Amino acid sequence: MKVTLKLSRVGMNMETATLSAWRKQPGDTFAKGDPLYEIESEKVTMEVEAPCDGRLLAIAVAAGEEATVGGNVCTIETDPSA
């Protein structure tokens, strides 16, 4: 099943964050808990982990670009066998 991942708020006043690096590329598979990408905001730098097993289909925000809380970051395909 295709799922769109959105940028979550990690700080009370966070409205945007810079997507600083992708740890996976389109076509790569991943397991739940694997780092997918890294974000930087005013107060925090953190890796965002995969919520499930699956495969990265498309990146909506390139490394170095700013993303808005609640905005699409990428599209994944969940592993139906998981």
N, C-alpha and C positions, 0 to 999 in steps of 0.2 A: 504494500500500500504506500502511495506517495504521501509524504507529510512535509509541510513547510515549517521550518524552525524559525522562531521569532526571537529578537533580542529581548532578554529579560532584564528587569531593573535589579541591579545588585546593590545599589545605594539609595538611600531615601530621596535624595535630590537629583539622582541621575536621570537625565533625559536623553542623552546621546553617549556614544562611546565610539572610539576608533577601533576598527577591526585590524589589529596589528599584524597578525600572521595566520595563515591556514596551515593546519597540521595534516590535513587530508586534502586530496584533489579529486575532482569529478571522476567517478569510476572506481575509486578506492573503497574497499569494504572496511568496516570497523565493528568493534564489539562495544557493548554497553560500558560506559566509563572511560573509553578511549578519548583523548583530547581531540576535538574537531577543529577548534580555532581559539585564538587569543584575543582578548579585548583590553583596551586601556581607556580609563575614564580619568576624571580629575583626581580621584582619590584611590583608585585600585587598578591593578593589572592582574588579570586572571585568565586561566585556560577554561574553556567551556567544554564539558564532557558530553559524549553521545548519550542520549536518553535511552537508547535501545541498540540492539544489533542491527546492522543495515549497510547501505551503500550510499555514498554521496552522489547525487544526480547532478546538481547545479549549484553554483555559487551566485548569490544575488548581490553581495557586497564584497568588493575586492579588498585585498590587504592594503592598508593605508587609507581607506575610505571611512567616512563616518556613517554610523548606523543610528537610527532612532529607536528608542525603547518601543517595543511592540511591532517594529518593522521586520519584514522578511530578511533573513540572513542567508538561508540556503534551503534547498529541497533535498530530502533524503527518501530512500525507499526502505521501508522497514522489512526485516527478515521475518517472513511468515512462519518459519519453523521455530522461532524463538519464543 
